[in-house]
Amino acid sequence: MPPTRTTGKHRRPSRRGIRPARVAGMATLATSGVAATLASP
């Protein structure tokens, strides 16, 4: 594994990248949940 120096530098972009991914994942779950509720009689 790379030294802590690389990890510290890589932590910032990865954190930023996780935020949108989390929001997208939550939105997908919410959309699929709503679709399932509408589809069910």
mmCIF file of the N, C-alpha and C atoms, coordinates in Angstrom:
data_MODEL
# 
_entry.id   MODEL 
# 
loop_
_atom_site.group_PDB 
_atom_site.id 
_atom_site.type_symbol 
_atom_site.label_atom_id 
_atom_site.label_alt_id 
_atom_site.label_comp_id 
_atom_site.label_asym_id 
_atom_site.label_entity_id 
_atom_site.label_seq_id 
_atom_site.pdbx_PDB_ins_code 
_atom_site.Cartn_x 
_atom_site.Cartn_y 
_atom_site.Cartn_z 
_atom_site.occupancy 
_atom_site.B_iso_or_equiv 
_atom_site.pdbx_formal_charge 
_atom_site.auth_seq_id 
_atom_site.auth_comp_id 
_atom_site.auth_asym_id 
_atom_site.auth_atom_id 
_atom_site.pdbx_PDB_model_num 
ATOM 1   N N  . MET A 1 1  ? 0.843   -1.207 0.000  1.00 0.00 ? 1  MET A N  1 
ATOM 2   C CA . MET A 1 1  ? 0.000   0.000  0.000  1.00 0.00 ? 1  MET A CA 1 
ATOM 3   C C  . MET A 1 1  ? 0.876   1.254  0.000  1.00 0.00 ? 1  MET A C  1 
ATOM 4   N N  . PRO A 1 2  ? 0.383   2.321  -0.606 1.00 0.00 ? 2  PRO A N  1 
ATOM 5   C CA . PRO A 1 2  ? 1.168   3.568  -0.660 1.00 0.00 ? 2  PRO A CA 1 
ATOM 6   C C  . PRO A 1 2  ? 1.290   4.191  0.724  1.00 0.00 ? 2  PRO A C  1 
ATOM 7   N N  . PRO A 1 3  ? 2.271   5.082  0.895  1.00 0.00 ? 3  PRO A N  1 
ATOM 8   C CA . PRO A 1 3  ? 2.469   5.745  2.193  1.00 0.00 ? 3  PRO A CA 1 
ATOM 9   C C  . PRO A 1 3  ? 1.267   6.606  2.571  1.00 0.00 ? 3  PRO A C  1 
ATOM 10  N N  . THR A 1 4  ? 1.236   7.044  3.836  1.00 0.00 ? 4  THR A N  1 
ATOM 11  C CA . THR A 1 4  ? 0.109   7.850  4.319  1.00 0.00 ? 4  THR A CA 1 
ATOM 12  C C  . THR A 1 4  ? 0.003   9.164  3.547  1.00 0.00 ? 4  THR A C  1 
ATOM 13  N N  . ARG A 1 5  ? 1.125   9.619  3.012  1.00 0.00 ? 5  ARG A N  1 
ATOM 14  C CA . ARG A 1 5  ? 1.108   10.880 2.265  1.00 0.00 ? 5  ARG A CA 1 
ATOM 15  C C  . ARG A 1 5  ? 0.142   10.774 1.083  1.00 0.00 ? 5  ARG A C  1 
ATOM 16  N N  . THR A 1 6  ? 0.225   9.668  0.346  1.00 0.00 ? 6  THR A N  1 
ATOM 17  C CA . THR A 1 6  ? -0.653  9.462  -0.807 1.00 0.00 ? 6  THR A CA 1 
ATOM 18  C C  . THR A 1 6  ? -2.095  9.288  -0.343 1.00 0.00 ? 6  THR A C  1 
ATOM 19  N N  . THR A 1 7  ? -2.279  8.578  0.775  1.00 0.00 ? 7  THR A N  1 
ATOM 20  C CA . THR A 1 7  ? -3.627  8.339  1.281  1.00 0.00 ? 7  THR A CA 1 
ATOM 21  C C  . THR A 1 7  ? -4.282  9.670  1.648  1.00 0.00 ? 7  THR A C  1 
ATOM 22  N N  . GLY A 1 8  ? -3.524  10.539 2.323  1.00 0.00 ? 8  GLY A N  1 
ATOM 23  C CA . GLY A 1 8  ? -4.064  11.837 2.719  1.00 0.00 ? 8  GLY A CA 1 
ATOM 24  C C  . GLY A 1 8  ? -4.445  12.665 1.502  1.00 0.00 ? 8  GLY A C  1 
ATOM 25  N N  . LYS A 1 9  ? -3.627  12.590 0.456  1.00 0.00 ? 9  LYS A N  1 
ATOM 26  C CA . LYS A 1 9  ? -3.923  13.359 -0.755 1.00 0.00 ? 9  LYS A CA 1 
ATOM 27  C C  . LYS A 1 9  ? -5.132  12.765 -1.469 1.00 0.00 ? 9  LYS A C  1 
ATOM 28  N N  . HIS A 1 10 ? -5.261  11.464 -1.417 1.00 0.00 ? 10 HIS A N  1 
ATOM 29  C CA . HIS A 1 10 ? -6.336  10.789 -2.148 1.00 0.00 ? 10 HIS A CA 1 
ATOM 30  C C  . HIS A 1 10 ? -7.652  10.835 -1.384 1.00 0.00 ? 10 HIS A C  1 
ATOM 31  N N  . ARG A 1 11 ? -7.558  11.126 -0.090 1.00 0.00 ? 11 ARG A N  1 
ATOM 32  C CA . ARG A 1 11 ? -8.764  11.108 0.739  1.00 0.00 ? 11 ARG A CA 1 
ATOM 33  C C  . ARG A 1 11 ? -9.735  12.219 0.335  1.00 0.00 ? 11 ARG A C  1 
ATOM 34  N N  . ARG A 1 12 ? -9.211  13.400 0.040  1.00 0.00 ? 12 ARG A N  1 
ATOM 35  C CA . ARG A 1 12 ? -10.098 14.531 -0.263 1.00 0.00 ? 12 ARG A CA 1 
ATOM 36  C C  . ARG A 1 12 ? -10.956 14.284 -1.511 1.00 0.00 ? 12 ARG A C  1 
ATOM 37  N N  . PRO A 1 13 ? -10.363 13.937 -2.658 1.00 0.00 ? 13 PRO A N  1 
ATOM 38  C CA . PRO A 1 13 ? -11.172 13.707 -3.866 1.00 0.00 ? 13 PRO A CA 1 
ATOM 39  C C  . PRO A 1 13 ? -12.150 12.546 -3.685 1.00 0.00 ? 13 PRO A C  1 
ATOM 40  N N  . SER A 1 14 ? -11.700 11.474 -3.010 1.00 0.00 ? 14 SER A N  1 
ATOM 41  C CA . SER A 1 14 ? -12.558 10.305 -2.826 1.00 0.00 ? 14 SER A CA 1 
ATOM 42  C C  . SER A 1 14 ? -13.764 10.694 -1.977 1.00 0.00 ? 14 SER A C  1 
ATOM 43  N N  . ARG A 1 15 ? -13.528 11.523 -0.966 1.00 0.00 ? 15 ARG A N  1 
ATOM 44  C CA . ARG A 1 15 ? -14.640 11.954 -0.113 1.00 0.00 ? 15 ARG A CA 1 
ATOM 45  C C  . ARG A 1 15 ? -15.647 12.750 -0.932 1.00 0.00 ? 15 ARG A C  1 
ATOM 46  N N  . ARG A 1 16 ? -15.128 13.626 -1.776 1.00 0.00 ? 16 ARG A N  1 
ATOM 47  C CA . ARG A 1 16 ? -16.017 14.437 -2.623 1.00 0.00 ? 16 ARG A CA 1 
ATOM 48  C C  . ARG A 1 16 ? -16.791 13.538 -3.586 1.00 0.00 ? 16 ARG A C  1 
ATOM 49  N N  . GLY A 1 17 ? -16.118 12.511 -4.081 1.00 0.00 ? 17 GLY A N  1 
ATOM 50  C CA . GLY A 1 17 ? -16.754 11.605 -5.034 1.00 0.00 ? 17 GLY A CA 1 
ATOM 51  C C  . GLY A 1 17 ? -17.801 10.725 -4.364 1.00 0.00 ? 17 GLY A C  1 
ATOM 52  N N  . ILE A 1 18 ? -17.603 10.440 -3.088 1.00 0.00 ? 18 ILE A N  1 
ATOM 53  C CA . ILE A 1 18 ? -18.566 9.582  -2.381 1.00 0.00 ? 18 ILE A CA 1 
ATOM 54  C C  . ILE A 1 18 ? -19.879 10.341 -2.171 1.00 0.00 ? 18 ILE A C  1 
ATOM 55  N N  . ARG A 1 19 ? -19.792 11.631 -1.926 1.00 0.00 ? 19 ARG A N  1 
ATOM 56  C CA . ARG A 1 19 ? -21.009 12.403 -1.635 1.00 0.00 ? 19 ARG A CA 1 
ATOM 57  C C  . ARG A 1 19 ? -22.040 12.305 -2.766 1.00 0.00 ? 19 ARG A C  1 
ATOM 58  N N  . PRO A 1 20 ? -21.686 12.649 -3.998 1.00 0.00 ? 20 PRO A N  1 
ATOM 59  C CA . PRO A 1 20 ? -22.670 12.543 -5.099 1.00 0.00 ? 20 PRO A CA 1 
ATOM 60  C C  . PRO A 1 20 ? -23.137 11.109 -5.301 1.00 0.00 ? 20 PRO A C  1 
ATOM 61  N N  . ALA A 1 21 ? -22.222 10.164 -5.135 1.00 0.00 ? 21 ALA A N  1 
ATOM 62  C CA . ALA A 1 21 ? -22.581 8.754  -5.326 1.00 0.00 ? 21 ALA A CA 1 
ATOM 63  C C  . ALA A 1 21 ? -23.621 8.347  -4.295 1.00 0.00 ? 21 ALA A C  1 
ATOM 64  N N  . ARG A 1 22 ? -23.440 8.813  -3.067 1.00 0.00 ? 22 ARG A N  1 
ATOM 65  C CA . ARG A 1 22 ? -24.408 8.486  -2.009 1.00 0.00 ? 22 ARG A CA 1 
ATOM 66  C C  . ARG A 1 22 ? -25.759 9.094  -2.324 1.00 0.00 ? 22 ARG A C  1 
ATOM 67  N N  . VAL A 1 23 ? -25.763 10.347 -2.755 1.00 0.00 ? 23 VAL A N  1 
ATOM 68  C CA . VAL A 1 23 ? -27.020 11.024 -3.090 1.00 0.00 ? 23 VAL A CA 1 
ATOM 69  C C  . VAL A 1 23 ? -27.711 10.300 -4.236 1.00 0.00 ? 23 VAL A C  1 
ATOM 70  N N  . ALA A 1 24 ? -26.932 9.909  -5.240 1.00 0.00 ? 24 ALA A N  1 
ATOM 71  C CA . ALA A 1 24 ? -27.501 9.200  -6.388 1.00 0.00 ? 24 ALA A CA 1 
ATOM 72  C C  . ALA A 1 24 ? -28.066 7.857  -5.946 1.00 0.00 ? 24 ALA A C  1 
ATOM 73  N N  . GLY A 1 25 ? -27.355 7.172  -5.069 1.00 0.00 ? 25 GLY A N  1 
ATOM 74  C CA . GLY A 1 25 ? -27.825 5.884  -4.574 1.00 0.00 ? 25 GLY A CA 1 
ATOM 75  C C  . GLY A 1 25 ? -29.117 6.034  -3.793 1.00 0.00 ? 25 GLY A C  1 
ATOM 76  N N  . MET A 1 26 ? -29.181 7.055  -2.946 1.00 0.00 ? 26 MET A N  1 
ATOM 77  C CA . MET A 1 26 ? -30.401 7.303  -2.163 1.00 0.00 ? 26 MET A CA 1 
ATOM 78  C C  . MET A 1 26 ? -31.554 7.670  -3.083 1.00 0.00 ? 26 MET A C  1 
ATOM 79  N N  . ALA A 1 27 ? -31.279 8.480  -4.096 1.00 0.00 ? 27 ALA A N  1 
ATOM 80  C CA . ALA A 1 27 ? -32.321 8.884  -5.044 1.00 0.00 ? 27 ALA A CA 1 
ATOM 81  C C  . ALA A 1 27 ? -32.833 7.669  -5.807 1.00 0.00 ? 27 ALA A C  1 
ATOM 82  N N  . THR A 1 28 ? -31.923 6.784  -6.184 1.00 0.00 ? 28 THR A N  1 
ATOM 83  C CA . THR A 1 28 ? -32.323 5.568  -6.906 1.00 0.00 ? 28 THR A CA 1 
ATOM 84  C C  . THR A 1 28 ? -33.197 4.693  -6.023 1.00 0.00 ? 28 THR A C  1 
ATOM 85  N N  . LEU A 1 29 ? -32.806 4.564  -4.756 1.00 0.00 ? 29 LEU A N  1 
ATOM 86  C CA . LEU A 1 29 ? -33.598 3.745  -3.820 1.00 0.00 ? 29 LEU A CA 1 
ATOM 87  C C  . LEU A 1 29 ? -34.979 4.369  -3.628 1.00 0.00 ? 29 LEU A C  1 
ATOM 88  N N  . ALA A 1 30 ? -35.025 5.688  -3.466 1.00 0.00 ? 30 ALA A N  1 
ATOM 89  C CA . ALA A 1 30 ? -36.305 6.368  -3.265 1.00 0.00 ? 30 ALA A CA 1 
ATOM 90  C C  . ALA A 1 30 ? -37.181 6.225  -4.503 1.00 0.00 ? 30 ALA A C  1 
ATOM 91  N N  . THR A 1 31 ? -36.587 6.385  -5.687 1.00 0.00 ? 31 THR A N  1 
ATOM 92  C CA . THR A 1 31 ? -37.358 6.279  -6.933 1.00 0.00 ? 31 THR A CA 1 
ATOM 93  C C  . THR A 1 31 ? -37.906 4.873  -7.106 1.00 0.00 ? 31 THR A C  1 
ATOM 94  N N  . SER A 1 32 ? -37.067 3.874  -6.863 1.00 0.00 ? 32 SER A N  1 
ATOM 95  C CA . SER A 1 32 ? -37.517 2.485  -7.005 1.00 0.00 ? 32 SER A CA 1 
ATOM 96  C C  . SER A 1 32 ? -38.594 2.182  -5.973 1.00 0.00 ? 32 SER A C  1 
ATOM 97  N N  . GLY A 1 33 ? -38.469 2.746  -4.781 1.00 0.00 ? 33 GLY A N  1 
ATOM 98  C CA . GLY A 1 33 ? -39.478 2.532  -3.744 1.00 0.00 ? 33 GLY A CA 1 
ATOM 99  C C  . GLY A 1 33 ? -40.806 3.138  -4.145 1.00 0.00 ? 33 GLY A C  1 
ATOM 100 N N  . VAL A 1 34 ? -40.773 4.353  -4.690 1.00 0.00 ? 34 VAL A N  1 
ATOM 101 C CA . VAL A 1 34 ? -42.002 5.019  -5.136 1.00 0.00 ? 34 VAL A CA 1 
ATOM 102 C C  . VAL A 1 34 ? -42.613 4.244  -6.294 1.00 0.00 ? 34 VAL A C  1 
ATOM 103 N N  . ALA A 1 35 ? -41.778 3.796  -7.224 1.00 0.00 ? 35 ALA A N  1 
ATOM 104 C CA . ALA A 1 35 ? -42.268 3.037  -8.381 1.00 0.00 ? 35 ALA A CA 1 
ATOM 105 C C  . ALA A 1 35 ? -42.941 1.750  -7.910 1.00 0.00 ? 35 ALA A C  1 
ATOM 106 N N  . ALA A 1 36 ? -42.347 1.076  -6.927 1.00 0.00 ? 36 ALA A N  1 
ATOM 107 C CA . ALA A 1 36 ? -42.931 -0.165 -6.406 1.00 0.00 ? 36 ALA A CA 1 
ATOM 108 C C  . ALA A 1 36 ? -44.272 0.128  -5.737 1.00 0.00 ? 36 ALA A C  1 
ATOM 109 N N  . THR A 1 37 ? -44.350 1.252  -5.019 1.00 0.00 ? 37 THR A N  1 
ATOM 110 C CA . THR A 1 37 ? -45.603 1.614  -4.340 1.00 0.00 ? 37 THR A CA 1 
ATOM 111 C C  . THR A 1 37 ? -46.685 1.927  -5.365 1.00 0.00 ? 37 THR A C  1 
ATOM 112 N N  . LEU A 1 38 ? -46.313 2.619  -6.444 1.00 0.00 ? 38 LEU A N  1 
ATOM 113 C CA . LEU A 1 38 ? -47.300 2.970  -7.473 1.00 0.00 ? 38 LEU A CA 1 
ATOM 114 C C  . LEU A 1 38 ? -47.714 1.730  -8.260 1.00 0.00 ? 38 LEU A C  1 
ATOM 115 N N  . ALA A 1 39 ? -46.768 0.823  -8.472 1.00 0.00 ? 39 ALA A N  1 
ATOM 116 C CA . ALA A 1 39 ? -47.048 -0.377 -9.266 1.00 0.00 ? 39 ALA A CA 1 
ATOM 117 C C  . ALA A 1 39 ? -47.942 -1.337 -8.486 1.00 0.00 ? 39 ALA A C  1 
ATOM 118 N N  . SER A 1 40 ? -47.766 -1.384 -7.165 1.00 0.00 ? 40 SER A N  1 
ATOM 119 C CA . SER A 1 40 ? -48.572 -2.318 -6.364 1.00 0.00 ? 40 SER A CA 1 
ATOM 120 C C  . SER A 1 40 ? -50.015 -1.816 -6.266 1.00 0.00 ? 40 SER A C  1 
ATOM 121 N N  . PRO A 1 41 ? -50.984 -2.714 -6.365 1.00 0.00 ? 41 PRO A N  1 
ATOM 122 C CA . PRO A 1 41 ? -52.400 -2.317 -6.328 1.00 0.00 ? 41 PRO A CA 1 
ATOM 123 C C  . PRO A 1 41 ? -52.858 -1.892 -4.929 1.00 0.00 ? 41 PRO A C  1 
# 
